[in-house]
Amino acid sequence: MYKHFFKRLFDIIGALILLPFVLLEIIVLAPIIWLTDKGPVFYNAKRAGKGYKPFKMFKLRSMYVNSPDLKNPDGSTFNSDNDPRVTPIGRIIRKTSLDEFPQFLNILLGHMSFVGPRPKIWHADKSYADMDENHRKSYSVKPGVTGYAQAYFRNSITQDEKFKWDAYYADHISFWMDVKILWQTVVSVLGRKNINTEQSYKKEQ
């Protein structure tokens, strides 16, 4: 009952409560982001949703315009305190996770949930039917603003390990698990734990 009804109900109520704060954040930060390099305020990334269907995920832009796309060897996004692609204001909003707040709009639109596997990059040449078990389970539920792997490990584990924990979450969704994940997310963000990845990156062509 929780997974199929109350989870969505709580998402809508929570997102509506937070909507004024999201709008205030955008009003305050948008001019600063734009004045940095006269670029767009939002980074509208194409991400894979439930059933591996693509959607646009809203996010405040934290990098300079036309920055190269750097990936770790396992395909995950490269992150570093010394990343030259990140703007000064981008470093602040990343460390505080303020760049993720516009995703509450995705929750209202039904693309995402408060808790679920973090959205992965969508690839047109990939098929949901051809994925292995962990990947299919990960995409069997809506992606979340935060998730099990994000809350407990953030960027300290590989992409394959994230899929393993995403699959574990998909198999064990419950109200109390979501509460624990939300609480651990607060602890991780305030403690600034595991923000960056330390793998040697490769430049995406």
N, CA and C of each residue as an Amber inpcrd file, in Angstrom:
protein
   615
   0.8320000  -1.2100000   0.0000000   0.0000000   0.0000000   0.0000000
   0.8710000   1.2670000   0.0000000   1.9340000   1.2540000   0.8260000
   2.8100000   2.4320000   0.8780000   3.4660000   2.6770000  -0.4780000
   4.0330000   1.6230000  -1.0640000   4.7670000   1.7530000  -2.3160000
   3.8790000   2.2460000  -3.4480000   2.6440000   1.8010000  -3.4930000
   1.7720000   2.0820000  -4.6360000   0.8250000   3.2630000  -4.4200000
   0.7120000   3.7800000  -3.1970000  -0.2110000   4.9000000  -2.9770000
   0.3720000   5.9820000  -2.0620000   0.6930000   5.6220000  -0.8260000
   1.0960000   6.6330000   0.1500000   2.4400000   7.2850000  -0.1840000
   3.3320000   6.5440000  -0.8060000   4.6340000   7.1260000  -1.1720000
   4.4410000   8.3130000  -2.1190000   3.5720000   8.1380000  -3.1130000
   3.2850000   9.2290000  -4.0500000   2.5460000  10.3650000  -3.3560000
   1.6120000  10.0300000  -2.4720000   0.8760000  11.0530000  -1.7360000
   1.8250000  11.9030000  -0.8850000   2.7450000  11.2550000  -0.1760000
   3.7090000  11.9810000   0.6480000   4.6400000  12.8260000  -0.2200000
   4.9760000  12.3290000  -1.4050000   5.8310000  13.0890000  -2.3310000
   5.1560000  14.4060000  -2.7200000   3.8820000  14.3170000  -3.0770000
   3.1520000  15.5090000  -3.5200000   3.0320000  16.5190000  -2.3760000
   2.6410000  16.0410000  -1.2030000   2.4800000  16.9340000  -0.0450000
   3.8110000  17.5860000   0.3190000   4.8640000  16.7800000   0.3780000
   6.1840000  17.3020000   0.7350000   6.7000000  18.3140000  -0.2760000
   6.5320000  18.0190000  -1.5650000   7.0060000  18.9220000  -2.6050000
   6.2420000  20.2470000  -2.5850000   4.9300000  20.2010000  -2.3240000
   4.1340000  21.4280000  -2.2380000   4.5650000  22.2940000  -1.0500000
   4.8940000  21.6320000   0.0680000   5.3610000  22.3690000   1.2490000
   6.6900000  23.0600000   0.9630000   7.5740000  22.3870000   0.2260000
   8.9070000  22.9220000  -0.0430000   8.9520000  23.8630000  -1.2380000
   7.8920000  23.8980000  -2.0300000   7.8870000  24.7110000  -3.2460000
   8.2320000  26.1780000  -3.0030000   7.6840000  26.8440000  -1.9760000
   8.0530000  28.2530000  -1.7470000   9.5550000  28.4430000  -1.4810000
  10.1770000  27.4880000  -0.7850000  11.6090000  27.5780000  -0.5070000
  12.4290000  27.3850000  -1.7890000  11.9540000  26.5010000  -2.6690000
  12.6320000  26.2880000  -3.9420000  12.5730000  27.5550000  -4.7900000
  11.3950000  28.1730000  -4.8440000  11.2370000  29.4120000  -5.6190000
  12.1040000  30.5260000  -5.0450000  12.1830000  30.6200000  -3.7150000
  13.0250000  31.6290000  -3.0820000  14.4950000  31.3790000  -3.4090000
  14.9040000  30.1240000  -3.3600000  16.2930000  29.7770000  -3.6830000
  16.6310000  30.1990000  -5.1070000  15.7240000  29.9170000  -6.0370000
  15.9600000  30.2640000  -7.4340000  16.0580000  31.7810000  -7.6040000
  15.1830000  32.5190000  -6.9300000  15.1980000  33.9890000  -7.0210000
  16.5230000  34.5510000  -6.5200000  17.0570000  33.9680000  -5.4440000
  18.3090000  34.4610000  -4.8550000  19.5270000  34.0450000  -5.6710000
  19.5780000  32.7790000  -6.0920000  20.7800000  32.2530000  -6.7240000
  20.8370000  32.4720000  -8.2370000  19.7070000  32.5910000  -8.8890000
  19.6840000  32.7240000 -10.3520000  20.5380000  33.8940000 -10.8490000
  20.4120000  35.1100000 -10.2670000  21.2420000  36.2170000 -10.7580000
  22.7400000  35.9690000 -10.5560000  23.1010000  35.3310000  -9.4480000
  24.5170000  35.0560000  -9.1800000  25.0720000  34.0680000 -10.1950000
  24.3070000  33.0150000 -10.4840000  24.7370000  32.0090000 -11.4560000
  24.8620000  32.6390000 -12.8370000  23.8810000  33.4610000 -13.2070000
  23.8990000  34.0760000 -14.5350000  25.0570000  35.0630000 -14.6740000
  25.3210000  35.8460000 -13.6430000  26.3870000  36.8420000 -13.7160000
  27.7840000  36.2290000 -13.7520000  27.9140000  34.9760000 -13.3280000
  29.2210000  34.3200000 -13.3300000  29.8130000  34.2450000 -14.7300000
  29.0020000  33.8230000 -15.7050000  29.5170000  33.7210000 -17.0860000
  28.4280000  33.9610000 -18.1250000  27.3410000  34.6300000 -17.6900000
  26.2260000  34.9780000 -18.5800000  25.6080000  33.7300000 -19.2250000
  25.6320000  32.6080000 -18.4970000  25.0700000  31.3640000 -19.0220000
  23.7330000  31.0420000 -18.3990000  23.1160000  29.9410000 -18.8100000
  21.8060000  29.5530000 -18.2770000  21.8670000  29.2470000 -16.7830000
  20.7650000  29.4700000 -16.1050000  20.6850000  29.2350000 -14.6640000
  20.5420000  27.7440000 -14.3690000  19.7890000  27.0440000 -15.2170000
  19.5150000  25.6320000 -14.9730000  20.3450000  24.7330000 -15.8760000
  20.6570000  23.5690000 -15.3360000  21.2500000  22.4990000 -16.1200000
  20.1780000  21.4230000 -16.2310000  19.5300000  21.3560000 -17.3810000
  18.4300000  20.4210000 -17.5820000  18.9720000  19.1310000 -18.1900000
  19.3290000  18.2060000 -17.3320000  19.9750000  16.9770000 -17.7710000
  18.9530000  15.9220000 -18.1810000  19.2500000  15.1900000 -19.2500000
  18.3900000  14.0720000 -19.6370000  18.7840000  12.8690000 -18.7930000
  17.8320000  12.3680000 -18.0140000  18.0900000  11.2630000 -17.1080000
  17.0990000  10.1190000 -17.3630000  17.4640000   8.9450000 -16.8800000
  16.6220000   7.7580000 -17.0430000  15.6790000   7.6280000 -15.8600000
  14.3950000   7.5640000 -16.1470000  13.3950000   7.4360000 -15.1010000
  12.9230000   5.9990000 -14.9470000  11.7640000   5.8270000 -14.3440000
  11.1930000   4.4940000 -14.1380000  10.9700000   3.8170000 -15.4880000
  11.3670000   2.5380000 -15.5670000  11.2510000   1.8280000 -16.8280000
  12.2450000   2.2880000 -17.8700000  13.2640000   3.0190000 -17.4360000
  14.3110000   3.5840000 -18.3010000  13.7380000   4.5590000 -19.3390000
  12.6780000   5.2530000 -18.9600000  12.1210000   6.2830000 -19.8300000
  12.8170000   7.6100000 -19.5400000  13.2150000   8.3480000 -20.5780000
  13.9610000   9.5930000 -20.3580000  13.0850000  10.7310000 -19.8390000
  13.6780000  11.6030000 -19.0310000  13.0050000  12.8280000 -18.5890000
  14.0640000  13.8870000 -18.3350000  13.6460000  15.1450000 -18.2940000
  14.5690000  16.2460000 -18.0150000  14.5980000  16.5250000 -16.5220000
  15.7600000  16.3880000 -15.9180000  15.9220000  16.6360000 -14.4940000
  16.4050000  18.0630000 -14.2730000  15.6830000  18.8130000 -13.4380000
  16.0310000  20.2020000 -13.1640000  17.1470000  20.2780000 -12.1190000
  18.1060000  21.1320000 -12.3960000  19.2410000  21.2880000 -11.4920000
  19.8530000  22.6660000 -11.7200000  20.2710000  23.3340000 -10.6410000
  20.9530000  24.6100000 -10.8130000  22.3400000  24.3600000 -11.3950000
  22.7290000  25.1510000 -12.3580000  24.0290000  24.9510000 -13.0260000
  25.1720000  25.3160000 -12.0900000  26.1380000  24.4070000 -11.9780000
  27.2870000  24.6400000 -11.1030000  28.6010000  24.7070000 -11.8730000
  28.5600000  24.4550000 -13.1770000  29.7740000  24.4810000 -13.9930000
  29.7410000  25.6220000 -14.9950000  30.9270000  25.9860000 -15.4800000
  31.0120000  26.9820000 -16.5390000  30.3700000  26.4300000 -17.8190000
  29.8530000  27.3220000 -18.6490000  29.2210000  26.9330000 -19.9030000
  30.2310000  26.2060000 -20.7930000  29.7640000  25.1580000 -21.4600000
  30.5660000  24.3620000 -22.3970000  31.7410000  23.6420000 -21.7330000
  31.6030000  23.3100000 -20.4570000  32.6410000  22.5310000 -19.7900000
  32.6570000  21.1110000 -20.3600000  33.8360000  20.4810000 -20.4860000
  33.8930000  19.1020000 -20.9950000  33.2560000  18.1290000 -20.0230000
  32.7180000  17.0500000 -20.5580000  32.0660000  16.0240000 -19.7440000
  33.1180000  14.9970000 -19.3330000  33.4810000  14.9730000 -18.0620000
  34.5010000  14.0520000 -17.5640000  33.8390000  12.8960000 -16.8320000
  34.2840000  11.6800000 -17.1280000  33.7270000  10.4770000 -16.5220000
  34.8310000   9.6780000 -15.8270000  34.4490000   9.0020000 -14.7550000
  35.3410000   8.0300000 -14.1460000  35.3680000   6.7800000 -15.0200000
  36.3860000   5.9190000 -14.8450000  36.4670000   4.7040000 -15.6730000
  35.2220000   3.8320000 -15.6220000  34.4860000   3.8730000 -14.5110000
  33.2820000   3.0320000 -14.4060000  32.0490000   3.6920000 -15.0080000
  32.2270000   4.8940000 -15.5880000  31.1160000   5.5880000 -16.2350000
  30.4130000   6.6030000 -15.3660000  30.7560000   6.6670000 -14.0830000
  30.1320000   7.6430000 -13.1850000  30.7220000   9.0280000 -13.4170000
  30.0340000  10.0460000 -12.9360000  30.4750000  11.4250000 -13.1310000
  31.6560000  11.7480000 -12.2330000  32.6680000  12.4100000 -12.7890000
  33.8450000  12.8060000 -12.0310000  33.5250000  14.0030000 -11.1410000
  33.9480000  13.9450000  -9.8620000  33.7750000  15.0530000  -8.9220000
  35.0720000  15.2560000  -8.1570000  35.4180000  16.5300000  -7.9260000
  36.6350000  16.8240000  -7.1870000  36.5590000  18.2320000  -6.6080000
  37.1960000  18.4380000  -5.4430000  37.2570000  19.7800000  -4.8580000
  38.0220000  20.7420000  -5.7570000  38.9180000  20.1910000  -6.5900000
  39.7640000  21.0240000  -7.4500000  39.3150000  21.0090000  -8.9040000
  38.0790000  20.6280000  -9.1450000  37.5600000  20.5620000 -10.5120000
  37.4860000  21.9730000 -11.1020000  38.2960000  22.2780000 -12.1330000
  38.3080000  23.6340000 -12.7010000  37.0380000  23.9910000 -13.4600000
  36.1910000  23.0090000 -13.7380000  34.9430000  23.2760000 -14.4730000
  33.8890000  23.9240000 -13.5950000  34.0440000  23.8090000 -12.2810000
  33.0250000  24.2830000 -11.3470000  33.2310000  25.7640000 -11.0280000
  32.1430000  26.5240000 -11.0750000  32.2070000  27.9520000 -10.7770000
  32.3270000  28.1800000  -9.2710000  32.7260000  29.3850000  -8.8470000
  32.8080000  29.6590000  -7.4000000  31.4900000  29.4290000  -6.6670000
  30.3840000  29.9390000  -7.2240000  29.0870000  29.7100000  -6.5850000
  28.7000000  28.2440000  -6.7120000  29.1710000  27.5920000  -7.7820000
  28.8820000  26.1770000  -7.9790000  29.4820000  25.3090000  -6.8900000
  30.6610000  25.6820000  -6.3960000  31.2910000  24.9100000  -5.3190000
  30.4370000  24.9620000  -4.0490000  29.8610000  26.1220000  -3.7960000
  29.0390000  26.2990000  -2.5920000  27.7440000  25.5020000  -2.7030000
  27.0520000  25.6390000  -3.8300000  25.7530000  24.9790000  -3.9480000
  25.9030000  23.4600000  -4.0720000  27.0600000  23.0040000  -4.5580000
  27.2930000  21.5550000  -4.6120000  27.5170000  20.9860000  -3.2120000
  28.3560000  21.6590000  -2.4380000  28.6800000  21.1520000  -1.1060000
  27.4660000  21.1660000  -0.1860000  26.5580000  22.0920000  -0.4240000
  25.3420000  22.1850000   0.3940000  24.1570000  21.4790000  -0.2550000
  24.3730000  20.9240000  -1.4640000  23.3270000  20.2350000  -2.2400000
  22.1930000  21.1640000  -2.6650000  22.4140000  22.4650000  -2.6520000
  21.3810000  23.4100000  -3.0860000  21.1000000  23.2890000  -4.5810000
  22.0730000  22.7860000  -5.3380000  21.8540000  22.6250000  -6.7780000
  20.7950000  21.5650000  -7.0850000  20.5160000  20.6980000  -6.0950000
  19.5470000  19.6220000  -6.3030000  18.1070000  20.0400000  -5.9900000
  17.9080000  21.1580000  -5.3160000  16.5740000  21.5460000  -4.8560000
  15.5260000  21.6610000  -5.9590000  15.8760000  22.1550000  -7.1700000
  14.8470000  22.2390000  -8.2180000  14.2430000  20.8900000  -8.5910000
  14.8610000  19.7870000  -8.1560000  14.3000000  18.4690000  -8.4590000
  12.9800000  18.2240000  -7.7250000  12.6720000  19.0620000  -6.7360000
  11.3600000  18.9540000  -6.1060000  10.2590000  19.2680000  -7.1190000
  10.5970000  20.0440000  -8.1680000   9.6440000  20.2850000  -9.2490000
   9.4130000  19.0030000 -10.0330000  10.4860000  18.2050000 -10.2170000
  10.3430000  16.9070000 -10.8840000   9.4390000  15.9670000 -10.0900000
   9.4690000  16.1130000  -8.7600000   8.5920000  15.2880000  -7.9180000
   7.1360000  15.6460000  -8.1860000   6.8360000  16.9270000  -8.2360000
   5.4670000  17.3560000  -8.5100000   4.9920000  16.8680000  -9.8780000
   5.9070000  16.8500000 -10.8460000   5.5560000  16.4140000 -12.1970000
   5.4440000  14.8970000 -12.3110000   5.8560000  14.1740000 -11.2650000
   5.7390000  12.7270000 -11.2680000   6.9220000  11.9920000 -11.8470000
   8.0020000  12.7280000 -12.1740000   9.1980000  12.0760000 -12.7260000
  10.0270000  11.3950000 -11.6410000   9.9860000  11.9590000 -10.4300000
  10.8660000  11.5250000  -9.3620000  10.1040000  11.3880000  -8.0480000
  10.7860000  10.8340000  -7.0660000  10.2760000  10.7170000  -5.7040000
  11.2980000  11.3520000  -4.7610000  10.9130000  11.5970000  -3.5220000
  11.9030000  12.0860000  -2.5590000  13.0020000  11.0460000  -2.3730000
  12.6270000   9.7830000  -2.2840000  13.5900000   8.7010000  -2.0640000
  13.4920000   7.6800000  -3.1920000  14.6380000   7.3310000  -3.7420000
  14.7140000   6.3470000  -4.8130000  16.1340000   6.3370000  -5.3460000
  16.4590000   5.4610000  -6.2610000  17.8000000   5.4650000  -6.8530000
  18.1010000   6.8180000  -7.5000000  19.3010000   7.3300000  -7.3060000
  19.6390000   8.6020000  -7.9370000  19.5740000   8.4620000  -9.4550000
  19.0310000   9.4570000 -10.1640000  18.8580000   9.3650000 -11.6190000
  20.1980000   9.1720000 -12.3290000  20.2180000   8.2090000 -13.2330000
  21.4000000   7.9420000 -14.0540000  21.2300000   8.5820000 -15.4350000
  22.3380000   8.7620000 -16.1310000  22.2920000   9.3190000 -17.4800000
  21.5560000   8.3650000 -18.4140000  20.6720000   8.9050000 -19.2510000
  19.9190000   8.0970000 -20.2070000  20.7110000   7.9570000 -21.4980000
  20.7800000   6.7290000 -22.0070000  21.4680000   6.4510000 -23.2670000
  20.4840000   5.8260000 -24.2460000  20.3890000   6.4080000 -25.4300000
  19.4170000   5.9350000 -26.4200000  19.6960000   4.5140000 -26.8850000
  20.9490000   4.0730000 -26.7910000  21.3030000   2.7450000 -27.2960000
  21.1360000   1.6460000 -26.2500000  20.6260000   1.9920000 -25.0590000
  20.4100000   0.9980000 -24.0190000  18.9380000   0.6170000 -23.9550000
  18.6860000  -0.6360000 -23.6190000  17.3140000  -1.1400000 -23.5320000
  17.0480000  -1.7100000 -22.1470000  15.9100000  -1.3820000 -21.5680000
  15.5290000  -1.8870000 -20.2500000  15.4490000  -3.4090000 -20.2500000
  14.9440000  -3.9740000 -21.3370000  14.7530000  -5.4210000 -21.4190000
  16.0770000  -6.1880000 -21.4430000  17.1440000  -5.5450000 -21.9290000
  18.4340000  -6.2230000 -22.0690000  19.3580000  -6.0320000 -20.8620000
  18.8860000  -5.3370000 -19.8350000  19.7390000  -5.0570000 -18.6740000
  19.8390000  -6.2650000 -17.7530000  20.9090000  -6.2780000 -16.9300000
  21.0210000  -7.3420000 -15.9380000  20.0540000  -7.0620000 -14.7860000
  19.9660000  -7.9880000 -13.8360000  18.9410000  -7.9190000 -12.7950000
  19.0330000  -6.6660000 -11.9380000  20.2520000  -6.3150000 -11.4910000
  20.4100000  -5.1360000 -10.6360000  20.0060000  -3.8560000 -11.3550000
  20.3510000  -3.7540000 -12.6310000  20.0040000  -2.5540000 -13.3930000
  18.4910000  -2.4660000 -13.5870000  17.8490000  -3.5910000 -13.9250000
  16.3950000  -3.5700000 -14.1240000  15.6740000  -3.2000000 -12.8330000
  16.1260000  -3.7480000 -11.7020000  15.4980000  -3.4140000 -10.4260000
  15.6790000  -1.9350000 -10.1110000  16.8520000  -1.4070000 -10.4070000
  17.1190000   0.0090000 -10.1530000  16.1550000   0.9070000 -10.9160000
  15.8470000   0.5150000 -12.1540000  14.9460000   1.3100000 -12.9880000
  13.4860000   0.8890000 -12.8590000  13.1910000  -0.0180000 -11.9340000
  11.8020000  -0.4590000 -11.7460000  11.0190000   0.4780000 -10.8410000
  11.6990000   1.4320000 -10.2140000  11.0580000   2.4250000  -9.3490000
  11.4750000   3.8290000  -9.7890000  10.7300000   4.8240000  -9.3610000
  11.0810000   6.1970000  -9.7140000  12.4110000   6.5970000  -9.0800000
  13.2340000   7.3420000  -9.8080000  14.4670000   7.8400000  -9.2050000
  14.1520000   8.8590000  -8.1160000  15.1030000   9.1040000  -7.2270000
  14.8490000   9.9810000  -6.0990000  15.8210000  11.1450000  -5.9890000
  15.4130000  12.1710000  -5.2620000  16.3060000  13.2800000  -4.9380000
  17.4560000  12.7540000  -4.0790000  17.1380000  11.7710000  -3.2440000
  18.1610000  11.0390000  -2.5120000  17.7920000   9.5630000  -2.5370000
  18.7510000   8.7170000  -2.1860000  18.5030000   7.2890000  -2.2030000
  19.4190000   6.5650000  -1.2360000  19.2940000   5.2630000  -1.1730000
  20.0800000   4.4660000  -0.2300000  21.5760000   4.6640000  -0.4670000
  22.0130000   4.4710000  -1.7210000  23.4390000   4.6210000  -2.0340000
  23.9040000   6.0590000  -1.8170000  23.0680000   7.0260000  -2.1870000
  23.4150000   8.4340000  -2.0300000  23.5490000   8.8060000  -0.5630000
  22.6330000   8.3500000   0.2660000  22.6090000   8.7230000   1.6760000
  23.7720000   8.1090000   2.4520000  24.0540000   6.8370000   2.1920000
  25.0470000   6.1330000   2.9950000  26.4600000   6.1540000   2.4050000
  26.5610000   6.3290000   1.0590000  27.8820000   6.2640000   0.4380000
  28.2210000   7.4670000  -0.4280000  27.2030000   8.1970000  -0.8590000
  27.3420000   9.3580000  -1.7370000  28.2250000   9.0120000  -2.9380000
  29.4070000   9.6000000  -3.0730000  30.2510000   9.3300000  -4.2400000
  31.4770000   8.4840000  -3.9120000  31.4200000   7.7380000  -2.8130000
  32.5930000   6.9670000  -2.3880000  32.6120000   5.5520000  -2.9550000
  31.5700000   5.1370000  -3.6950000  31.5150000   3.7850000  -4.2480000
  31.3750000   3.8490000  -5.7660000  31.6240000   2.7240000  -6.4210000
  31.5670000   2.6640000  -7.8780000  30.1300000   2.6380000  -8.3780000
  29.9820000   2.8140000  -9.6790000  28.6570000   2.7860000 -10.2970000
  27.9860000   1.4260000 -10.1220000  28.7580000   0.3580000 -10.2610000
  28.1820000  -0.9830000 -10.0980000  27.6880000  -1.1970000  -8.6660000
  28.4420000  -0.6910000  -7.6950000  28.0100000  -0.8110000  -6.3000000
  26.7410000  -0.0140000  -6.0490000  26.6230000   1.1430000  -6.7010000
  25.4000000   1.9410000  -6.5720000  24.1970000   1.1760000  -7.1050000
  24.3750000   0.5010000  -8.2550000  23.2740000  -0.2850000  -8.8080000
  22.8800000  -1.4200000  -7.8620000  23.8650000  -2.0090000  -7.1860000
  23.5710000  -3.0880000  -6.2480000  22.6970000  -2.5850000  -5.1090000
  23.0420000  -1.4100000  -4.5440000  22.2500000  -0.8580000  -3.4400000
  20.9140000  -0.3130000  -3.9260000  20.8750000   0.1740000  -5.1750000
  19.5950000   0.6040000  -5.7590000  18.6370000  -0.5780000  -5.8600000
  19.1730000  -1.7220000  -6.2810000  18.3520000  -2.9300000  -6.3960000
  17.8700000  -3.3880000  -5.0170000  18.7510000  -3.2730000  -4.0350000
  18.3750000  -3.6320000  -2.6600000  17.2190000  -2.7530000  -2.1940000
  17.2920000  -1.4550000  -2.4800000  16.2110000  -0.5370000  -2.0910000
  14.9080000  -0.9160000  -2.7920000  14.9800000  -1.1940000  -4.0890000
  13.7710000  -1.5390000  -4.8550000  13.0750000  -2.7710000  -4.2750000
  13.8620000  -3.6840000  -3.7100000  13.2950000  -4.9060000  -3.1310000
  12.7620000  -4.7110000  -1.7110000  13.1370000  -3.5990000  -1.0700000
  12.7980000  -3.4350000   0.3520000  12.1400000  -2.0810000   0.6570000
  11.4560000  -1.5000000  -0.3040000  10.8180000  -0.2030000  -0.0870000
   9.8120000  -0.2840000   1.0610000   9.9190000   0.6560000   1.9840000
   8.9620000   0.7670000   3.0790000   8.9940000   2.1940000   3.6070000
   7.9890000   2.5610000   4.3570000   7.9380000   3.9020000   4.9360000
   9.1410000   4.1470000   5.8430000   9.4630000   3.1700000   6.6930000
  10.5560000   3.3770000   7.6430000  11.9100000   3.3970000   6.9610000
  12.0660000   2.6550000   5.8830000  13.3260000   2.7280000   5.1460000
  13.4990000   4.1230000   4.5450000  12.4190000   4.6810000   3.9870000
  12.4990000   6.0280000   3.4220000  12.8250000   7.0620000   4.4980000
  12.2380000   6.9140000   5.6800000  12.5330000   7.8290000   6.7850000
  14.0150000   7.7500000   7.1640000  14.5480000   6.5310000   7.2650000
  15.9570000   6.3510000   7.6170000  16.8800000   6.9600000   6.5620000
  16.5260000   6.7920000   5.2900000  17.3430000   7.3380000   4.2000000
  17.3270000   8.8570000   4.2210000  16.1470000   9.4540000   4.4480000
  16.0610000  10.9140000   4.5240000  16.8980000  11.4450000   5.6880000
  16.8380000  10.7660000   6.8280000  17.6210000  11.1950000   7.9930000
  19.1220000  11.0690000   7.7110000  19.5380000   9.9620000   7.1080000
  20.9590000   9.7620000   6.8060000  21.4440000  10.7640000   5.7670000
  20.5550000  11.1760000   4.8660000  20.9150000  12.1980000   3.8780000
  21.2460000  13.5120000   4.5620000  20.4240000  13.9010000   5.5350000
  20.6850000  15.1310000   6.3000000  22.0360000  15.0370000   7.0000000
  22.3110000  13.8880000   7.6170000  23.5790000  13.6860000   8.3180000
  24.7580000  13.7940000   7.3470000  24.6420000  13.1790000   6.1640000
  25.7180000  13.1850000   5.1790000  25.9630000  14.5790000   4.6090000
  24.8640000  15.3000000   4.3280000  25.0080000  16.6440000   3.7590000
  25.6280000  17.6020000   4.7740000  25.1260000  17.5750000   6.0090000
  25.6760000  18.4650000   7.0410000  27.1190000  18.1100000   7.3740000
  27.4370000  16.8130000   7.3110000  28.7980000  16.3770000   7.6000000
  29.7170000  16.4450000   6.3980000  29.1450000  16.7810000   5.2290000
  29.8930000  16.8960000   3.9720000  30.7150000  15.6410000   3.7140000
  30.0570000  14.4850000   3.8420000  30.7410000  13.2040000   3.6870000
  30.7040000  12.7110000   2.2440000  31.8220000  12.1990000   1.7680000
  31.9220000  11.4950000   0.4800000  31.3610000  12.3130000  -0.6850000
  31.6900000  13.6070000  -0.7100000  31.1710000  14.4740000  -1.7660000
  31.7910000  14.1500000  -3.1130000  33.0910000  13.8510000  -3.1160000
  33.8140000  13.6940000  -4.3700000  34.1550000  12.2450000  -4.6860000
  34.4210000  11.9930000  -5.9740000  34.9540000  10.7080000  -6.4070000
  36.4480000  10.8880000  -6.6210000  37.2150000   9.8530000  -6.3810000
  38.6600000   9.9670000  -6.4490000  39.2720000   9.1330000  -7.5620000
  38.4480000   8.5890000  -8.4600000  38.9850000   7.7940000  -9.5490000
  39.6360000   8.6890000 -10.5990000  40.5620000   8.1370000 -11.3690000
  41.1480000   8.8850000 -12.4830000  40.0950000   8.9960000 -13.5640000
  39.8600000  10.2170000 -14.0410000  38.7740000  10.4300000 -14.9800000
  39.2040000  10.2470000 -16.4240000  38.2060000  10.1410000 -17.2890000
  38.4420000  10.1450000 -18.7260000  37.5080000  11.1700000 -19.3410000
  37.9300000  11.7910000 -20.4270000  37.1310000  12.8320000 -21.0870000
  36.1520000  12.1760000 -22.0480000  34.8690000  12.5140000 -21.8740000
  33.8170000  11.9620000 -22.7370000  33.9010000  12.6090000 -24.0970000
  33.9040000  11.8060000 -25.1330000  33.9900000  12.3370000 -26.4980000
  32.6100000  12.6890000 -27.0260000
